[in-house]
C-alpha cells in the first residue's frame, strides 16, 4: 500500500504537518517493499493558489492510495477523490504513529474536506 503523509520533516519520526497543499514535505510510505520516499513540497508552500490541487495531482502520479493529513481543502479533496486516493483528516503526532494507526485499522476515512479553500 502506498501511503502519503504530510510532514514537517524528512523521516518517520517527524511530526505530521497539519497542512496538505502547503506542507513542508510529503512522505510516501510504500508498505511493500517497506520504503519511504521524501518529496520536498517547497514550490507549493508559497503558491498564490492551487497548492492543494498541485499536491493532489503529484500524489496521484506517484500512485498514492491513502493520504494522512491534518486539513484538506475542498478542491484538493475533490481532486484526490477523482484520483481514487482515500483521505484521513485530523491526523496529528508523529508520522510513524499515523502510519501504524492506518495499518492497524484505527482511522476513519473522510467523506468531505475539513478546511476552507484558500484563495
TORKOL-4160 file (C-alpha; in steps of 0.2 Angstrom, whole numbers, padded with zeros to 4 digits, m for minus):
119
<pt num="1" X="0000" Y="0000" Z="0000"/>
<pt num="2" X="0006" Y="0017" Z="m0004"/>
<pt num="3" X="0003" Y="0030" Z="0010"/>
<pt num="4" X="0006" Y="0048" Z="0008"/>
<pt num="5" X="0008" Y="0058" Z="0024"/>
<pt num="6" X="0011" Y="0077" Z="0026"/>
<pt num="7" X="0026" Y="0080" Z="0037"/>
<pt num="8" X="0036" Y="0094" Z="0045"/>
<pt num="9" X="0052" Y="0084" Z="0042"/>
<pt num="10" X="0060" Y="0071" Z="0031"/>
<pt num="11" X="0058" Y="0055" Z="0042"/>
<pt num="12" X="0046" Y="0044" Z="0050"/>
<pt num="13" X="0049" Y="0052" Z="0067"/>
<pt num="14" X="0044" Y="0069" Z="0061"/>
<pt num="15" X="0028" Y="0077" Z="0066"/>
<pt num="16" X="0013" Y="0077" Z="0054"/>
<pt num="17" X="0011" Y="0094" Z="0045"/>
<pt num="18" X="m0007" Y="0099" Z="0048"/>
<pt num="19" X="m0007" Y="0107" Z="0031"/>
<pt num="20" X="m0009" Y="0097" Z="0015"/>
<pt num="21" X="m0006" Y="0108" Z="0000"/>
<pt num="22" X="0007" Y="0119" Z="0009"/>
<pt num="23" X="0015" Y="0105" Z="0019"/>
<pt num="24" X="0034" Y="0106" Z="0021"/>
<pt num="25" X="0036" Y="0088" Z="0015"/>
<pt num="26" X="0026" Y="0074" Z="0009"/>
<pt num="27" X="0032" Y="0057" Z="0014"/>
<pt num="28" X="0027" Y="0042" Z="0003"/>
<pt num="29" X="0027" Y="0026" Z="0013"/>
<pt num="30" X="0026" Y="0010" Z="0002"/>
<pt num="31" X="0022" Y="m0004" Z="0014"/>
<pt num="32" X="0028" Y="m0017" Z="0001"/>
<pt num="33" X="0044" Y="m0017" Z="0000"/>
<pt num="34" X="0044" Y="m0006" Z="0015"/>
<pt num="35" X="0052" Y="0010" Z="0009"/>
<pt num="36" X="0050" Y="0029" Z="0011"/>
<pt num="37" X="0051" Y="0042" Z="m0002"/>
<pt num="38" X="0053" Y="0061" Z="0003"/>
<pt num="39" X="0045" Y="0074" Z="m0008"/>
<pt num="40" X="0050" Y="0092" Z="m0005"/>
<pt num="41" X="0034" Y="0102" Z="m0006"/>
<pt num="42" X="0043" Y="0119" Z="m0006"/>
<pt num="43" X="0036" Y="0125" Z="m0023"/>
<pt num="44" X="0018" Y="0124" Z="m0016"/>
<pt num="45" X="0021" Y="0132" Z="0001"/>
<pt num="46" X="0021" Y="0150" Z="m0006"/>
<pt num="47" X="0009" Y="0146" Z="m0021"/>
<pt num="48" X="m0004" Y="0160" Z="m0023"/>
<pt num="49" X="m0017" Y="0147" Z="m0026"/>
<pt num="50" X="m0019" Y="0129" Z="m0031"/>
<pt num="51" X="m0007" Y="0122" Z="m0019"/>
<pt num="52" X="m0018" Y="0108" Z="m0014"/>
<pt num="53" X="m0023" Y="0103" Z="m0032"/>
<pt num="54" X="m0005" Y="0103" Z="m0037"/>
<pt num="55" X="0000" Y="0092" Z="m0022"/>
<pt num="56" X="m0015" Y="0081" Z="m0025"/>
<pt num="57" X="m0010" Y="0078" Z="m0044"/>
<pt num="58" X="0008" Y="0074" Z="m0038"/>
<pt num="59" X="0001" Y="0061" Z="m0026"/>
<pt num="60" X="m0010" Y="0053" Z="m0040"/>
<pt num="61" X="0005" Y="0052" Z="m0052"/>
<pt num="62" X="0015" Y="0044" Z="m0038"/>
<pt num="63" X="0002" Y="0031" Z="m0035"/>
<pt num="64" X="m0004" Y="0036" Z="m0018"/>
<pt num="65" X="m0018" Y="0026" Z="m0011"/>
<pt num="66" X="m0021" Y="0035" Z="0005"/>
<pt num="67" X="m0017" Y="0052" Z="0011"/>
<pt num="68" X="m0015" Y="0056" Z="0030"/>
<pt num="69" X="m0015" Y="0074" Z="0034"/>
<pt num="70" X="m0022" Y="0087" Z="0046"/>
<pt num="71" X="m0033" Y="0098" Z="0035"/>
<pt num="72" X="m0038" Y="0096" Z="0017"/>
<pt num="73" X="m0047" Y="0109" Z="0007"/>
<pt num="74" X="m0062" Y="0106" Z="m0004"/>
<pt num="75" X="m0053" Y="0107" Z="m0021"/>
<pt num="76" X="m0039" Y="0096" Z="m0016"/>
<pt num="77" X="m0051" Y="0084" Z="m0008"/>
<pt num="78" X="m0061" Y="0083" Z="m0025"/>
<pt num="79" X="m0045" Y="0080" Z="m0034"/>
<pt num="80" X="m0040" Y="0066" Z="m0023"/>
<pt num="81" X="m0057" Y="0058" Z="m0024"/>
<pt num="82" X="m0056" Y="0059" Z="m0043"/>
<pt num="83" X="m0039" Y="0050" Z="m0042"/>
<pt num="84" X="m0046" Y="0037" Z="m0031"/>
<pt num="85" X="m0035" Y="0042" Z="m0016"/>
<pt num="86" X="m0043" Y="0040" Z="0001"/>
<pt num="87" X="m0041" Y="0054" Z="0014"/>
<pt num="88" X="m0039" Y="0053" Z="0033"/>
<pt num="89" X="m0041" Y="0071" Z="0040"/>
<pt num="90" X="m0037" Y="0077" Z="0058"/>
<pt num="91" X="m0021" Y="0067" Z="0059"/>
<pt num="92" X="m0008" Y="0073" Z="0071"/>
<pt num="93" X="0008" Y="0067" Z="0081"/>
<pt num="94" X="0022" Y="0058" Z="0073"/>
<pt num="95" X="0022" Y="0052" Z="0055"/>
<pt num="96" X="0026" Y="0034" Z="0061"/>
<pt num="97" X="0012" Y="0033" Z="0073"/>
<pt num="98" X="0000" Y="0039" Z="0060"/>
<pt num="99" X="0005" Y="0026" Z="0048"/>
<pt num="100" X="0004" Y="0012" Z="0061"/>
<pt num="101" X="m0014" Y="0018" Z="0065"/>
<pt num="102" X="m0019" Y="0016" Z="0047"/>
<pt num="103" X="m0011" Y="m0001" Z="0045"/>
<pt num="104" X="m0020" Y="m0006" Z="0061"/>
<pt num="105" X="m0036" Y="0000" Z="0055"/>
<pt num="106" X="m0038" Y="0014" Z="0068"/>
<pt num="107" X="m0043" Y="0028" Z="0057"/>
<pt num="108" X="m0059" Y="0035" Z="0049"/>
<pt num="109" X="m0058" Y="0039" Z="0031"/>
<pt num="110" X="m0065" Y="0057" Z="0027"/>
<pt num="111" X="m0081" Y="0059" Z="0017"/>
<pt num="112" X="m0078" Y="0078" Z="0014"/>
<pt num="113" X="m0065" Y="0092" Z="0016"/>
<pt num="114" X="m0062" Y="0098" Z="0033"/>
<pt num="115" X="m0054" Y="0115" Z="0028"/>
<pt num="116" X="m0060" Y="0130" Z="0018"/>
<pt num="117" X="m0052" Y="0134" Z="0001"/>
<pt num="118" X="m0038" Y="0146" Z="0002"/>
<pt num="119" X="m0039" Y="0160" Z="m0012"/>
